[in-house]
Amino acid sequence: MGADAAPGDSSSFVHPALFYRGIDDYLAGVGGFVRNGLAAGEPVFVSVPPERLAPLRAFLGVDADRVVLHDMSEVGRNPGRILTALTDFAARRGAGRAWLVGEPIWPSRSPLEIREATRHEALINLAFADVPVTILCPYDVSGLDPHTVADAWRTHPVVWADGAEMPSTEYADPYAVSTDCDALPAEEPAKAVRMSLGPGELALVRMRAVEFGRASGLPPERLADLKLAVGEAAANTLRHGGGAGKVTMWRTPTEVIVEVRDGGRLADPLSGRLRPPLGAVGGRGLWLIHQVCDLVELGSGLLRLHMRITARAEPAP
């Protein structure tokens, strides 16, 4: 069935994983899906890794001008902000169906990125329930770890492989998958900077974060992002995490990492992943954190922020 499959009735949400091997298989599946959307006269959005973007553009030819094409390594550098891009596009679809391709997981992704991208794949099913969209998620089964492919069966109700469509017998509750993706406390380096966080200490935490980022080599615009992200994370601890916590900062050869731990637990796994409505009071802090960080890890009472030292993350479109 694959790319030639009907997307379901006009009100249904469809979320298939496309298992592919090699570029020809990829272009047939993804390219065919895109052309079906265009033939239906409905909007099409594609966000895939750069090594797939150029061949897909060439395959589509002049049809590529009718598709919203994005580099997933930028849009989804932090997997926690992909849902903003997808929901923003779907909200502009008009009266019909939207056709979206999102490839958030590829072989060169780090294990931490893959874990948060797997959480994203599960949360798609909550964010788009009852929304008339089809979101196709390609998986390079010849290059990905078997455990990652197994997780795709857990996060997609339907799988397309070898030209056929099949229901996923391993599909799992998105809330359970999200919990399974929770980060554990990190092994902090001996030279990590550690601070307590309590009432009246928010300004001090922000100042120390900027000092640490500057000493670690973050450029000035990234220092502003770090101050914003750490400030929002710390403020959330004071408001919602029991009023006290612990902040730990360290660097690796490529990034600055700040971990904020407290006694709280995120009640809604979609928090911070969807653009807050205009005029909303509260609820913007975690969304802003996702927009400026290169990776955000979540766990029970844990928020871990990553910022690359050599490259700036662009916000979702």
C-alpha positions as a Python dict, from the first residue, in 0.01 Angstrom:
ca = {
    (1, 'M'): (0, 0, 0),
    (2, 'G'): (273, 243, 110),
    (3, 'A'): (287, 582, -60),
    (4, 'D'): (-13, 499, -275),
    (5, 'A'): (-234, 451, 30),
    (6, 'A'): (-532, 677, 82),
    (7, 'P'): (-472, 893, 389),
    (8, 'G'): (-800, 793, 551),
    (9, 'D'): (-1128, 981, 567),
    (10, 'S'): (-1127, 1358, 571),
    (11, 'S'): (-1138, 1384, 952),
    (12, 'S'): (-889, 1113, 1045),
    (13, 'F'): (-536, 1140, 1180),
    (14, 'V'): (-287, 904, 1015),
    (15, 'H'): (69, 849, 1142),
    (16, 'P'): (264, 584, 951),
    (17, 'A'): (631, 494, 980),
    (18, 'L'): (795, 434, 644),
    (19, 'F'): (1073, 174, 664),
    (20, 'Y'): (1314, 221, 374),
    (21, 'R'): (1644, 83, 251),
    (22, 'G'): (1850, 300, 19),
    (23, 'I'): (1778, 618, -172),
    (24, 'D'): (1560, 460, -442),
    (25, 'D'): (1331, 310, -180),
    (26, 'Y'): (1327, 645, -2),
    (27, 'L'): (1236, 849, -309),
    (28, 'A'): (964, 606, -410),
    (29, 'G'): (805, 619, -65),
    (30, 'V'): (851, 981, 35),
    (31, 'G'): (836, 1123, -317),
    (32, 'G'): (524, 924, -395),
    (33, 'F'): (358, 1043, -76),
    (34, 'V'): (440, 1406, -155),
    (35, 'R'): (303, 1379, -507),
    (36, 'N'): (-19, 1220, -378),
    (37, 'G'): (-67, 1520, -151),
    (38, 'L'): (-4, 1763, -435),
    (39, 'A'): (-241, 1570, -662),
    (40, 'A'): (-509, 1607, -396),
    (41, 'G'): (-455, 1984, -405),
    (42, 'E'): (-368, 1989, -37),
    (43, 'P'): (-71, 2148, 145),
    (44, 'V'): (247, 1944, 185),
    (45, 'F'): (527, 1999, 438),
    (46, 'V'): (858, 1810, 434),
    (47, 'S'): (1137, 1823, 692),
    (48, 'V'): (1414, 1568, 641),
    (49, 'P'): (1792, 1549, 698),
    (50, 'P'): (2006, 1742, 448),
    (51, 'E'): (2146, 1429, 282),
    (52, 'R'): (1788, 1336, 187),
    (53, 'L'): (1664, 1686, 109),
    (54, 'A'): (1868, 1746, -208),
    (55, 'P'): (1782, 1410, -375),
    (56, 'L'): (1415, 1458, -287),
    (57, 'R'): (1414, 1807, -435),
    (58, 'A'): (1571, 1672, -755),
    (59, 'F'): (1320, 1384, -767),
    (60, 'L'): (1024, 1623, -736),
    (61, 'G'): (1157, 1864, -1000),
    (62, 'V'): (928, 2161, -1053),
    (63, 'D'): (683, 2010, -802),
    (64, 'A'): (932, 2094, -527),
    (65, 'D'): (828, 2459, -559),
    (66, 'R'): (481, 2361, -436),
    (67, 'V'): (613, 2197, -119),
    (68, 'V'): (730, 2357, 206),
    (69, 'L'): (1077, 2201, 240),
    (70, 'H'): (1294, 2225, 551),
    (71, 'D'): (1624, 2083, 671),
    (72, 'M'): (1540, 1870, 976),
    (73, 'S'): (1890, 1912, 1115),
    (74, 'E'): (1794, 2276, 1173),
    (75, 'V'): (1418, 2260, 1237),
    (76, 'G'): (1462, 1956, 1460),
    (77, 'R'): (1812, 2004, 1593),
    (78, 'N'): (1633, 2002, 1927),
    (79, 'P'): (1360, 1737, 1883),
    (80, 'G'): (1149, 1920, 2141),
    (81, 'R'): (1063, 2197, 1896),
    (82, 'I'): (955, 1986, 1596),
    (83, 'L'): (593, 1976, 1710),
    (84, 'T'): (576, 2354, 1692),
    (85, 'A'): (674, 2346, 1324),
    (86, 'L'): (427, 2066, 1246),
    (87, 'T'): (131, 2212, 1433),
    (88, 'D'): (194, 2561, 1296),
    (89, 'F'): (180, 2426, 941),
    (90, 'A'): (-124, 2207, 1006),
    (91, 'A'): (-309, 2504, 1155),
    (92, 'R'): (-273, 2684, 820),
    (93, 'R'): (-403, 2391, 612),
    (94, 'G'): (-747, 2540, 547),
    (95, 'A'): (-1051, 2314, 519),
    (96, 'G'): (-874, 2005, 385),
    (97, 'R'): (-608, 1763, 496),
    (98, 'A'): (-240, 1845, 547),
    (99, 'W'): (32, 1605, 433),
    (100, 'L'): (351, 1617, 638),
    (101, 'V'): (681, 1431, 623),
    (102, 'G'): (901, 1445, 931),
    (103, 'E'): (1223, 1244, 964),
    (104, 'P'): (1348, 1328, 1315),
    (105, 'I'): (1572, 1020, 1353),
    (106, 'W'): (1868, 933, 1131),
    (107, 'P'): (2183, 724, 1181),
    (108, 'S'): (2421, 1007, 1276),
    (109, 'R'): (2193, 1136, 1553),
    (110, 'S'): (2338, 1102, 1903),
    (111, 'P'): (2173, 854, 2142),
    (112, 'L'): (2044, 1143, 2354),
    (113, 'E'): (1888, 1311, 2050),
    (114, 'I'): (1732, 982, 1938),
    (115, 'R'): (1577, 932, 2280),
    (116, 'E'): (1412, 1275, 2275),
    (117, 'A'): (1313, 1229, 1909),
    (118, 'T'): (1146, 900, 2004),
    (119, 'R'): (952, 1088, 2270),
    (120, 'H'): (852, 1338, 2001),
    (121, 'E'): (726, 1056, 1777),
    (122, 'A'): (505, 927, 2059),
    (123, 'L'): (370, 1273, 2141),
    (124, 'I'): (266, 1333, 1778),
    (125, 'N'): (-18, 1093, 1850),
    (126, 'L'): (-144, 1316, 2132),
    (127, 'A'): (-91, 1650, 1960),
    (128, 'F'): (-278, 1552, 1642),
    (129, 'A'): (-553, 1326, 1772),
    (130, 'D'): (-867, 1394, 1563),
    (131, 'V'): (-682, 1645, 1338),
    (132, 'P'): (-711, 1567, 962),
    (133, 'V'): (-341, 1527, 884),
    (134, 'T'): (-118, 1248, 762),
    (135, 'I'): (233, 1255, 910),
    (136, 'L'): (476, 1019, 739),
    (137, 'C'): (795, 940, 933),
    (138, 'P'): (1073, 771, 733),
    (139, 'Y'): (1317, 532, 905),
    (140, 'D'): (1641, 413, 748),
    (141, 'V'): (1620, 52, 867),
    (142, 'S'): (1953, -36, 705),
    (143, 'G'): (2140, 233, 902),
    (144, 'L'): (1957, 264, 1234),
    (145, 'D'): (2012, 56, 1545),
    (146, 'P'): (1754, -227, 1574),
    (147, 'H'): (1635, -86, 1908),
    (148, 'T'): (1554, 245, 1738),
    (149, 'V'): (1356, 65, 1468),
    (150, 'A'): (1176, -133, 1737),
    (151, 'D'): (1074, 195, 1902),
    (152, 'A'): (925, 309, 1570),
    (153, 'W'): (681, 18, 1597),
    (154, 'R'): (585, 149, 1942),
    (155, 'T'): (528, 509, 1832),
    (156, 'H'): (340, 456, 1503),
    (157, 'P'): (-3, 294, 1473),
    (158, 'V'): (74, 196, 1112),
    (159, 'V'): (391, 85, 931),
    (160, 'W'): (463, 104, 557),
    (161, 'A'): (730, -135, 438),
    (162, 'D'): (808, -309, 107),
    (163, 'G'): (509, -145, -60),
    (164, 'A'): (261, -275, 197),
    (165, 'E'): (75, -124, 492),
    (166, 'M'): (35, -310, 819),
    (167, 'P'): (-96, -217, 1163),
    (168, 'S'): (168, -204, 1432),
    (169, 'T'): (111, -480, 1685),
    (170, 'E'): (367, -310, 1912),
    (171, 'Y'): (198, 32, 1922),
    (172, 'A'): (208, 161, 2281),
    (173, 'D'): (40, 427, 2491),
    (174, 'P'): (215, 759, 2408),
    (175, 'Y'): (225, 856, 2775),
    (176, 'A'): (406, 533, 2860),
    (177, 'V'): (657, 577, 2577),
    (178, 'S'): (723, 935, 2686),
    (179, 'T'): (796, 816, 3039),
    (180, 'D'): (1026, 547, 2902),
    (181, 'C'): (1224, 827, 2734),
    (182, 'D'): (1286, 1015, 3058),
    (183, 'A'): (1648, 1106, 3120),
    (184, 'L'): (1830, 976, 3425),
    (185, 'P'): (2061, 1188, 3643),
    (186, 'A'): (2393, 1241, 3469),
    (187, 'E'): (2735, 1149, 3600),
    (188, 'E'): (2858, 1498, 3676),
    (189, 'P'): (3225, 1578, 3609),
    (190, 'A'): (3438, 1657, 3911),
    (191, 'K'): (3488, 2013, 3785),
    (192, 'A'): (3115, 2082, 3747),
    (193, 'V'): (2980, 2403, 3900),
    (194, 'R'): (2711, 2330, 4157),
    (195, 'M'): (2465, 2573, 4310),
    (196, 'S'): (2162, 2556, 4534),
    (197, 'L'): (1847, 2728, 4410),
    (198, 'G'): (1598, 2885, 4646),
    (199, 'P'): (1391, 3198, 4696),
    (200, 'G'): (1583, 3513, 4611),
    (201, 'E'): (1857, 3326, 4420),
    (202, 'L'): (1720, 3348, 4066),
    (203, 'A'): (1932, 3647, 3962),
    (204, 'L'): (2245, 3484, 4104),
    (205, 'V'): (2182, 3162, 3911),
    (206, 'R'): (2138, 3355, 3586),
    (207, 'M'): (2457, 3552, 3648),
    (208, 'R'): (2660, 3241, 3727),
    (209, 'A'): (2526, 3069, 3413),
    (210, 'V'): (2640, 3360, 3196),
    (211, 'E'): (2981, 3358, 3362),
    (212, 'F'): (3014, 2985, 3308),
    (213, 'G'): (2901, 3008, 2945),
    (214, 'R'): (3145, 3289, 2872),
    (215, 'A'): (3434, 3094, 3027),
    (216, 'S'): (3328, 2790, 2822),
    (217, 'G'): (3351, 2979, 2493),
    (218, 'L'): (2989, 3050, 2407),
    (219, 'P'): (2957, 3349, 2168),
    (220, 'P'): (2766, 3656, 2295),
    (221, 'E'): (2433, 3571, 2128),
    (222, 'R'): (2445, 3225, 2282),
    (223, 'L'): (2514, 3375, 2625),
    (224, 'A'): (2183, 3560, 2596),
    (225, 'D'): (2011, 3231, 2507),
    (226, 'L'): (2175, 3054, 2800),
    (227, 'K'): (2068, 3326, 3042),
    (228, 'L'): (1711, 3304, 2914),
    (229, 'A'): (1695, 2923, 2926),
    (230, 'V'): (1851, 2885, 3268),
    (231, 'G'): (1642, 3168, 3405),
    (232, 'E'): (1319, 3011, 3282),
    (233, 'A'): (1417, 2667, 3412),
    (234, 'A'): (1508, 2808, 3752),
    (235, 'A'): (1190, 3015, 3769),
    (236, 'N'): (984, 2703, 3695),
    (237, 'T'): (1155, 2528, 3986),
    (238, 'L'): (1070, 2812, 4221),
    (239, 'R'): (707, 2825, 4102),
    (240, 'H'): (624, 2461, 4036),
    (241, 'G'): (909, 2242, 4165),
    (242, 'G'): (871, 2284, 4537),
    (243, 'G'): (1043, 2621, 4563),
    (244, 'A'): (1397, 2487, 4583),
    (245, 'G'): (1636, 2287, 4371),
    (246, 'K'): (1990, 2224, 4255),
    (247, 'V'): (2169, 2364, 3950),
    (248, 'T'): (2474, 2192, 3801),
    (249, 'M'): (2678, 2324, 3507),
    (250, 'W'): (2954, 2156, 3309),
    (251, 'R'): (3103, 2160, 2962),
    (252, 'T'): (3218, 1900, 2714),
    (253, 'P'): (3445, 1964, 2414),
    (254, 'T'): (3139, 2065, 2209),
    (255, 'E'): (2868, 2198, 2441),
    (256, 'V'): (2763, 2358, 2767),
    (257, 'I'): (2522, 2157, 2981),
    (258, 'V'): (2307, 2291, 3264),
    (259, 'E'): (2098, 2058, 3477),
    (260, 'V'): (1820, 2182, 3705),
    (261, 'R'): (1679, 1933, 3953),
    (262, 'D'): (1386, 1976, 4188),
    (263, 'G'): (1093, 1789, 4338),
    (264, 'G'): (849, 1854, 4054),
    (265, 'R'): (716, 1641, 3771),
    (266, 'L'): (587, 1763, 3434),
    (267, 'A'): (216, 1678, 3434),
    (268, 'D'): (155, 1727, 3059),
    (269, 'P'): (423, 1578, 2829),
    (270, 'L'): (318, 1822, 2555),
    (271, 'S'): (413, 2122, 2771),
    (272, 'G'): (671, 2337, 2595),
    (273, 'R'): (632, 2160, 2261),
    (274, 'L'): (336, 2355, 2125),
    (275, 'R'): (342, 2728, 2057),
    (276, 'P'): (156, 2908, 2340),
    (277, 'P'): (-151, 3101, 2223),
    (278, 'L'): (-112, 3475, 2183),
    (279, 'G'): (-199, 3648, 2505),
    (280, 'A'): (-155, 3332, 2713),
    (281, 'V'): (-62, 3398, 3075),
    (282, 'G'): (210, 3155, 3179),
    (283, 'G'): (315, 2838, 3001),
    (284, 'R'): (577, 3006, 2783),
    (285, 'G'): (888, 2924, 2984),
    (286, 'L'): (947, 2567, 2872),
    (287, 'W'): (854, 2656, 2513),
    (288, 'L'): (1118, 2932, 2513),
    (289, 'I'): (1372, 2689, 2657),
    (290, 'H'): (1308, 2450, 2368),
    (291, 'Q'): (1346, 2730, 2113),
    (292, 'V'): (1690, 2844, 2226),
    (293, 'C'): (1852, 2515, 2333),
    (294, 'D'): (2009, 2256, 2101),
    (295, 'L'): (1875, 1969, 2311),
    (296, 'V'): (1647, 1951, 2613),
    (297, 'E'): (1635, 1634, 2821),
    (298, 'L'): (1346, 1574, 3056),
    (299, 'G'): (1318, 1338, 3348),
    (300, 'S'): (1146, 1304, 3682),
    (301, 'G'): (1239, 1626, 3862),
    (302, 'L'): (1509, 1691, 3603),
    (303, 'L'): (1558, 1937, 3319),
    (304, 'R'): (1890, 1922, 3132),
    (305, 'L'): (1978, 2196, 2883),
    (306, 'H'): (2239, 2156, 2608),
    (307, 'M'): (2395, 2439, 2406),
    (308, 'R'): (2656, 2379, 2140),
    (309, 'I'): (2961, 2596, 2167),
    (310, 'T'): (3032, 2634, 1795),
    (311, 'A'): (2688, 2669, 1634),
    (312, 'R'): (2367, 2854, 1706),
    (313, 'A'): (2034, 2674, 1695),
    (314, 'E'): (1774, 2842, 1475),
    (315, 'P'): (1421, 2858, 1614),
    (316, 'A'): (1140, 2662, 1456),
    (317, 'P'): (981, 2842, 1156),
}
